[in-house]
Amino acid sequence: MTSAELVLPAEIYPYSVVLQDLPVVLREFGQNIGIRVEISATVKGSVRGRLPRLPAKEFLDYLCHVYGLESYFDGYTLYISSSSEGATRVFPLGKFRSDQLTENLLKMSITDSRFPLRFGPDGRSAIVSGPPRYIALVEQTLASLTRPESIPLLPVEQPKKIVIYRGANMSVVEFGSGDKTN
């Protein structure tokens, strides 16, 4: 299984700190390497002293290991949460087969080898373990697969006119006629 790949520079990531809050270190990490980082409110702690000189990926892995964190990259944002937030959820597959869910997760680069997807003995349920964002994406993917296709989308009716209020002034914009009334 593959996930959205977090491509980081191979060079040493030089970062010096005397005493700094862990979330600040993680935010600056993201800012320095040019990726968006979302940090859970449960991520706490202070970074003290000398940090090892490591390439960016190993630096992130080091912080996660030392401070009990999990990271998950969805292709756009790096999510960092406390390992204690990790969970296991069981999702019924309904009329879908396990290989259909796996195929869709692979196509969308949601899977991550650190958080394997398992299936119940009857193949009718998916067992998902990992950080909150990973579980949420699996759940959203499954919900999109099980959405009834028979429900037609209702057409959105375009307004004929819009009334705009600016203080004591009022403007009416009518669509299709090109007229504007004050």
Buried (B, 14 or more C-beta within 10 A) or exposed (E): BEBBEBEBEEEEBEBEBEEBBBBEBBBBBBEEBEBEBBBBEEBEBEBEEEBEEBBBBBBBBBBBEEBEBBBBBBEEBBBBBBEEBBEEEEBEBEEBEBEEBBEBBEEBBBBBEBBEBEBBEEEBBBEBBBBBBBBBBBBEBBEEBBEEEEEEEEEEEEEEEEEEEEEEEEEEBEEEEEEEEE
